């Protein structure tokens, strides 16, 4: 048990000390540069894409599994829209 806590403590100390010695990549240092902004947006796009793809696939499977169809959802949205429009007028 002593060795475990010693290892965890050593790991925490290393994690706290290492970032002070490391520097960011050259593209991240100049954020005002248009090329750097392009790199940052492309990285954000690559990070967000798996969530979008799996969300679309998972949402489609969820709707099909529960028996919903897009026409049913569309008709419900249309009813709500007409209800709101009639309340405004």
N, C-alpha and C positions, 0 to 999 in steps of 0.2 A: 504494500500500500504506500509505503514511503517513497519507493521508486516511481510510482505513478504520479504522485503529487510533485516530486522533483522534476519529472519529465514535463508535466504540464506547466509548471512554473518556468522552466527553461524555455519551453516553446513560446510562452507569453512574452518573456523578456526578449527573445529573438524577434518576435513579430513587432514589438514596440521599437526596437532599435534599428532594424533593417530599413524601414521606409525613410529614415533620416539620411541614410547613405545613398539610397537610390534616387535617381532623377527620372522624370517623365520622358516620354519619347520626344524627339525634336518637333514633331507635328503638333503635339499638345502644348508646347511652350508658347507658340505664337498663335493665339486664338483669333487675333484680328486679321490674320492672313486669309484670303479667300480659299486658298488650297487647304489650309488647316480646317476651315469651317466645312468644306466639302468632305474631308476625311471624317470629321465628327458626325456629320449627317449620315454618311454612308454607314458608319459603325452603328448608329442608332437604328437605321433602317434594317441592317442585318440582324440586330438584336430583336427588333419588333416583329420581323417576318415569321419566325416559327410560331409565335403567339397568334398571329393573324391566321395562318394556315390551319393550325390545330383548332383554333376557335371556330373557324368556318366549318371545318369537317365535324367537330364535336357538336356544334349547333345544329347542323343538318341532321346528324344521327339522332340527336336529342328530339328534334321536332318530328322526325319520321318514327322514332320509337314510341312517342306519345300519341301518335295518330294525327298530328296537326298537318295541315297542308298550307301552302302559301296562300291559296285562295281563301281559306278560312281566316287566316291572320289578316289578310288584306281586307276582307269584308268587315272584320271587327274594327280595324283601324278606320275604315270608311264610315261605319256607324258612329264611332266616337267623333270623327271629324264633323259629320253632319250634325250631330247633337250639339257640339260646341258652336258650330256656325249658326245654328238656329237659336241658341241662347244669346249669341251676340246680336243677331238681327232682331 
